[in-house]
Amino acid sequence: MESCRKVTALVLAGKRAGALDPLAARAGVAQKAVVPVGGVPMIERVVQQVAACPDVGAIRIVAHEQGEIAALPTIAALMRAGRLSFVAGHHNLVDSVVAGAEGAAFPVMITTADNCLVTPEGYGEFIAGCRAAQADGAAGLAREEDVKAADPQGQQRFYKFRDGGYSNCNLYWLGSERAVKAAEIWREGGQFVKFPRRIIKAFGLLNLVRFMLGNGTKEKLFTQISRRFGLQLVPVVLSDGHYAIDVDNETTFAVTEKILICRERKEAVAPRVSAAH
């Protein structure tokens, strides 16, 4: 049954061509994916959480420089167990996704190496939402009020719709090989809030006007995109605003590290409280 089939997780850990990320330069590493946050490399944190989700089977990491990542203990252990493999990255988001999905067992869930705050429960919630909608493709979103409640500095950009603001969680779904063509939406890197002209290219001028004016619902926008691609593409709204906070710069690095340290302290206290009872 479809609901029992394990999901292949695709973790995007590429790097920009010809430029060392400022966070990587400060940390003295070759790529952003291995920058330590709270003492643990970003991609190791992400893979730990992905691997702990019971809905996820195989894990693929799309990367340009594999050696530095493959040497991390969690990554090495999953490779030895035959659960994790690498795919060579391209200096284009779409080509990296297409390469990562080639030969994979569908459905495929896409996340990123800097998505340090998504938990196994968050991945499970997203997968369940995609399955419930019988989606060919999907994007994970979080409500503006939930993101700001998680941390007011964690995310400053939101897509505005009639029913409120939403932020992208860098979580995507490809329900079948046929859905890979929907990855063309991100041919120029996504980030439609920063670069509205990309909406014109992907969705058309009328949709850009509606998008910028907040004149419509997110469901209507996804319906229009679905018609363009001939696929069932849906938004999946997640319950936790933390999932929309990723590590983009020094500010979000500090926010993410603060949240992780607080979360880990609470987790450390919880067993002691349970034992006392």
C-alpha positions as CSV (number, residue, x, y, z in Angstrom):
1,M,0.0,0.0,0.0
2,E,1.1,3.6,-0.8
3,S,0.7,4.6,2.9
4,C,3.1,1.8,4.0
5,R,5.8,2.6,1.4
6,K,9.0,4.1,2.9
7,V,10.0,7.5,1.6
8,T,13.4,8.2,0.0
9,A,14.9,11.3,1.6
10,L,16.9,13.6,-0.6
11,V,19.2,16.0,1.4
12,L,20.5,18.9,-0.6
13,A,24.0,19.8,0.5
14,G,25.5,21.6,-2.5
15,K,27.6,24.8,-2.6
16,R,27.7,27.8,-4.8
17,A,30.2,27.7,-7.6
18,G,33.3,29.7,-7.1
19,A,32.5,31.1,-3.6
20,L,33.2,30.0,-0.1
21,D,30.1,30.5,2.1
22,P,30.9,33.1,4.9
23,L,29.8,30.7,7.6
24,A,32.1,28.0,6.3
25,A,35.0,30.5,6.1
26,R,34.5,31.5,9.7
27,A,34.3,27.9,10.8
28,G,37.3,26.9,8.8
29,V,35.6,24.2,6.7
30,A,35.2,23.7,3.0
31,Q,31.4,24.0,2.8
32,K,28.4,25.3,4.7
33,A,26.9,21.9,5.2
34,V,29.5,20.9,7.8
35,V,29.5,24.1,9.8
36,P,29.0,23.1,13.4
37,V,25.8,24.5,15.0
38,G,25.7,23.8,18.8
39,G,28.8,21.7,18.3
40,V,27.4,19.4,15.6
41,P,27.8,19.8,11.9
42,M,24.6,21.0,10.3
43,I,24.2,18.1,7.9
44,E,24.9,15.6,10.6
45,R,22.0,17.1,12.7
46,V,19.7,17.0,9.7
47,V,20.5,13.4,8.7
48,Q,20.1,12.2,12.4
49,Q,16.5,13.7,12.4
50,V,15.7,12.4,8.9
51,A,17.0,8.9,9.8
52,A,14.9,8.8,13.0
53,C,11.6,9.4,11.1
54,P,9.9,6.0,10.8
55,D,8.5,6.9,7.4
56,V,11.9,7.4,5.8
57,G,13.8,4.5,4.2
58,A,16.8,5.3,2.0
59,I,18.7,8.6,2.4
60,R,20.6,10.3,-0.5
61,I,22.9,13.3,0.0
62,V,23.4,15.5,-3.0
63,A,26.8,17.2,-2.6
64,H,29.7,18.6,-4.5
65,E,32.4,17.7,-2.0
66,Q,31.5,14.3,-0.4
67,G,34.6,13.5,1.5
68,E,34.2,16.0,4.3
69,I,30.6,14.9,4.8
70,A,31.2,11.2,4.5
71,A,33.7,11.3,7.3
72,L,31.1,12.4,9.9
73,P,30.2,9.6,12.3
74,T,26.4,9.5,11.6
75,I,26.9,9.6,7.9
76,A,29.6,6.9,7.9
77,A,27.5,4.6,10.1
78,L,24.5,4.9,7.8
79,M,26.7,4.3,4.7
80,R,28.0,1.1,6.3
81,A,24.4,0.0,7.0
82,G,23.6,0.5,3.4
83,R,21.0,3.1,4.1
84,L,22.7,6.2,2.9
85,S,24.4,7.1,-0.4
86,F,25.8,10.1,-2.2
87,V,24.9,11.7,-5.5
88,A,27.2,14.2,-7.2
89,G,25.7,17.8,-7.0
90,H,25.3,20.2,-9.9
91,H,25.7,24.0,-9.7
92,N,22.0,24.3,-10.4
93,L,19.2,23.4,-8.0
94,V,17.0,21.6,-10.5
95,D,19.7,19.5,-12.0
96,S,20.8,18.5,-8.5
97,V,17.2,17.4,-7.6
98,V,16.9,15.5,-10.9
99,A,20.2,13.7,-10.3
100,G,19.3,12.9,-6.8
101,A,15.9,11.5,-7.7
102,E,17.2,9.4,-10.6
103,G,16.7,5.7,-9.8
104,A,15.2,6.5,-6.4
105,A,12.2,4.6,-4.9
106,F,9.4,7.1,-4.9
107,P,7.9,9.0,-3.2
108,V,10.8,11.3,-2.5
109,M,11.0,14.0,0.2
110,I,13.5,16.8,-0.3
111,T,15.1,18.7,2.6
112,T,18.2,20.8,2.9
113,A,21.4,20.5,4.9
114,D,20.7,23.7,6.8
115,N,17.2,22.6,8.0
116,C,18.6,22.0,11.5
117,L,15.3,22.6,13.4
118,V,13.1,20.1,11.7
119,T,12.4,17.0,13.9
120,P,11.5,13.4,13.0
121,E,8.0,14.4,14.0
122,G,8.1,17.3,11.6
123,Y,9.2,15.2,8.7
124,G,6.5,12.7,9.6
125,E,3.8,15.4,9.7
126,F,4.9,16.6,6.3
127,I,4.9,13.1,4.8
128,A,1.4,12.4,6.3
129,G,0.1,15.7,4.8
130,C,1.4,14.9,1.4
131,R,-0.1,11.4,1.5
132,A,-3.4,12.6,2.7
133,A,-3.6,15.1,-0.2
134,Q,-2.5,12.4,-2.7
135,A,0.0,14.9,-3.9
136,D,2.2,14.6,-7.0
137,G,4.2,17.4,-5.5
138,A,4.1,19.6,-2.4
139,A,5.8,22.3,-0.5
140,G,5.9,22.6,3.3
141,L,4.8,25.9,4.8
142,A,4.5,27.4,8.2
143,R,2.2,30.2,9.4
144,E,3.7,33.6,10.0
145,E,2.4,33.8,13.5
146,D,3.9,30.4,14.3
147,V,7.3,31.3,12.9
148,K,7.4,34.6,14.9
149,A,6.3,32.7,18.0
150,A,9.3,30.3,17.5
151,D,11.6,33.3,17.2
152,P,10.9,36.8,15.9
153,Q,14.4,37.0,14.3
154,G,14.3,33.6,12.7
155,Q,12.6,34.5,9.5
156,Q,11.7,37.9,8.1
157,R,10.2,37.0,4.7
158,F,6.7,35.7,4.2
159,Y,4.4,34.9,1.3
160,K,1.2,36.9,1.7
161,F,-2.1,35.3,1.0
162,R,-5.7,36.1,1.8
163,D,-5.6,33.9,4.8
164,G,-2.3,35.3,6.2
165,G,1.4,35.1,5.8
166,Y,3.4,31.8,5.3
167,S,7.0,30.9,5.1
168,N,8.7,28.2,3.2
169,C,10.1,25.3,5.2
170,N,12.5,24.0,2.6
171,L,10.5,20.7,2.5
172,Y,9.3,19.4,-0.8
173,W,7.6,16.2,-2.1
174,L,7.9,14.3,-5.4
175,G,5.2,11.7,-5.4
176,S,6.4,9.9,-8.5
177,E,9.0,10.1,-11.3
178,R,6.4,12.0,-13.3
179,A,6.5,14.8,-10.7
180,V,10.2,15.5,-11.2
181,K,9.3,18.0,-13.9
182,A,7.7,20.2,-11.2
183,A,11.3,20.8,-10.0
184,E,11.6,23.2,-13.0
185,I,9.8,25.7,-10.7
186,W,13.1,26.1,-8.9
187,R,15.3,26.3,-12.0
188,E,16.7,29.7,-10.9
189,G,16.9,28.9,-7.2
190,G,13.3,29.6,-5.9
191,Q,13.2,32.3,-3.3
192,F,10.2,34.0,-5.0
193,V,9.9,36.6,-2.2
194,K,13.4,37.9,-2.9
195,F,13.1,37.7,-6.7
196,P,9.5,38.2,-7.9
197,R,10.6,38.0,-11.6
198,R,11.0,34.3,-11.1
199,I,7.3,34.0,-10.5
200,I,6.7,35.5,-14.0
201,K,8.9,32.9,-15.5
202,A,7.5,30.0,-13.5
203,F,3.8,30.9,-13.2
204,G,3.0,33.9,-15.4
205,L,2.5,37.7,-14.9
206,L,-1.1,37.5,-13.6
207,N,-0.1,35.1,-10.8
208,L,2.7,37.5,-9.9
209,V,0.2,40.3,-9.4
210,R,-2.1,38.2,-7.3
211,F,0.9,36.9,-5.3
212,M,2.3,40.3,-4.6
213,L,-1.1,41.8,-3.6
214,G,-2.0,38.8,-1.5
215,N,-5.2,38.6,-3.6
216,G,-6.0,34.9,-3.3
217,T,-5.5,31.9,-1.2
218,K,-2.4,29.6,-1.3
219,E,-4.7,26.8,-2.4
220,K,-5.7,28.8,-5.5
221,L,-2.1,29.6,-6.4
222,F,-1.2,25.9,-6.1
223,T,-4.2,24.9,-8.2
224,Q,-3.1,27.3,-10.9
225,I,0.5,25.9,-10.8
226,S,-1.0,22.4,-10.9
227,R,-2.8,23.2,-14.1
228,R,0.4,24.6,-15.7
229,F,2.3,21.4,-14.9
230,G,-0.5,18.9,-15.2
231,L,0.1,17.7,-11.7
232,Q,-1.5,17.7,-8.3
233,L,0.7,20.2,-6.4
234,V,-0.4,21.2,-2.9
235,P,0.7,23.3,0.1
236,V,1.2,21.4,3.3
237,V,0.9,23.7,6.4
238,L,3.0,22.4,9.3
239,S,2.2,23.0,13.0
240,D,5.6,24.2,14.2
241,G,7.0,27.6,13.1
242,H,10.6,26.4,14.0
243,Y,10.5,24.3,10.7
244,A,10.7,27.5,8.6
245,I,14.0,28.7,10.3
246,D,17.1,27.5,8.5
247,V,20.7,28.6,8.7
248,D,21.2,31.3,6.0
249,N,23.5,33.8,7.7
250,E,25.0,34.9,11.0
251,T,21.6,36.0,12.4
252,T,19.8,32.8,11.6
253,F,22.9,30.8,12.7
254,A,22.7,32.4,16.1
255,V,18.9,31.9,16.4
256,T,19.2,28.3,15.4
257,E,22.0,27.6,17.8
258,K,20.1,29.3,20.6
259,I,17.0,27.2,19.9
260,L,18.9,24.0,19.6
261,I,20.7,24.5,22.9
262,C,17.5,25.3,24.7
263,R,15.8,22.2,23.1
264,E,18.6,19.9,24.1
265,R,18.6,21.2,27.7
266,K,14.9,20.4,28.0
267,E,15.5,16.9,26.5
268,A,18.2,16.3,29.0
269,V,16.0,17.4,32.0
270,A,13.0,15.3,30.8
271,P,14.4,11.8,31.6
272,R,15.5,13.0,35.1
273,V,12.0,14.3,35.8
274,S,10.4,11.1,34.6
275,A,12.8,9.0,36.7
276,A,11.9,11.0,39.8
277,H,8.2,10.1,39.3
